[in-house]
Amino acid sequence: MFRMCLGEDSEHLCAAEQVAIERLIATRWRLLMDGDRVNTKSEDGSNACAAYLEAVDVAAATLRLDKAPRTYRENFTINYRALFPDQARNYRVDVLEAGFEQYATIWVNGDKFEFSAEAMRRAEALQRAWWELGAVLERWSQASRQPQWSQRPARSELRTALVALDFAWASFEHKYIAELIEIEEKARRLIVHAIEHERSVARLEDETEQKGAASEKLPQQPTYIEAQKKLVGSVGHLNSVANVRRKGRDDLAVSVLFDAMATLRRCDTAEKGGESTERLIAARILATDVVESYQAMRDYLREVEHCLERVDPHLCNNSGLVARLADWEESWEMGTRYMQHEKLLNAVCDLVAEIRRAQRVAPALTAMCEECDVELFLVLPRMIWLRFLAEPLQHAELLRSLLPHRFGKKDQAKGEETKISNGDNEWDAEVEAFLDKYRHTQRLLVSARTGAEVHEQEQAAWEALVKRVVDGQPSSGRSDAVETAVEDLMHSLEPWSIELQRHCPEDWNQCSAILVQCLTRASEKPKPGPFRV
């Protein structure tokens, strides 16, 4: 109207408008194409597309075109309101990419989600508007290069193409983001379910505390057991889809937790009864890790309940969640393997106590443990074998877990003529020959120390072998026969130590990790840092 009052043609472009259109055409030429599609995947392609979209926005504003209503953005979640903070056009490359890709299906946390047919229809409308604007700009460009053959599009054509693109864009953006929000809410249901189950467990615990009932009786109540089972199940499900740092196991049972709690109570009772704390260190640390990793997971769920909008629907992208799940899986996996098998746990407890005793005999072992020196991981398998040789029945279960082909139960034995049976335990003839060599060496060491009690002689023999295993150097002051036997035993020990480490590296790494953990820290685990989603 203002132009008509001034007597100007409504199809006339002012200088500012022409500059805006020329800039729009220049940025269009810089778009990178993959066939008939705009390249938005590469960094250069995305940057070129962003520059073009900005030029479209500037051209529309310079031509004073009406914007499509965008009040729907007020209903976006806080995350999307941060991306679309006002009613501005705010053309984003990722929205354009979604419109062109037309993915009818996306996968989140292993679940399949589908966009509606209406969303796909609006995506097609956006594509048509995009290409129609491109066609108008192409005609302008041709007219600039060959004015004698082509005529520039009229101002009204430019306005129509830009307005059509804007309305098609807003229509698709509205539907696409709304459905994305719905999909993200569904994807977060895994963590929402876990939060709900945690609330149920906490409510039962609070009710018990308010009634003044004994907390140790709570794990015996069917309702509490069921609530814990559901919570552990939901944590396991979360772990299976979000834990990208470890295996993502979902088969760790709630019985691990109850066994850990019972183990801690037994440790407390034993300590009050005067039992050696060194014998309880491994059991207490394993049980404490199970309980504390689970409590840390519960604490996370309580915290994240207040900021669910910050949770990335692709749950594996949430570093805080992944860290808690990785700690939970590691602790519960070790608890399942070692703490739920009494003989295995007893063997580990005895081994830790003996290694601590060995540290007093060979101080170099203390330094290795404190520094986690590489030498420690050569000494550990030797110490395990040495302890088995001294107490084969007590440690056969631990060796069986690491070398099942060497050890077995009677009903599992194959080729019985090659197995040596000792009560409920079995090991092959080579292990028995190794045991015979150790017994021979021990007898020589014991007999070499005269004038002492039997237990002192045996203790001295054990200490001599520990020093040789740790220090790696022959000892002086022994007879040739004794020294030859000791060196022969040490020579035989090396291939057995290597086999222990290499037969199943994963099992060995887990076992050595437990031993190092028990030898290098107290039962209290470092507290997690500040909360992270």
Beta strands, then each sheet from edge to edge (+ up, - down):
strand 1: 33-34
strand 2: 37-38
strand 3: 105-108
strand 4: 111-114
strand 5: 407-408
strand 6: 419-422
strand 7: 425-428
sheet 1: 1+ 2-
sheet 2: 3+ 4-
sheet 3: 5+ 7- 6+
end
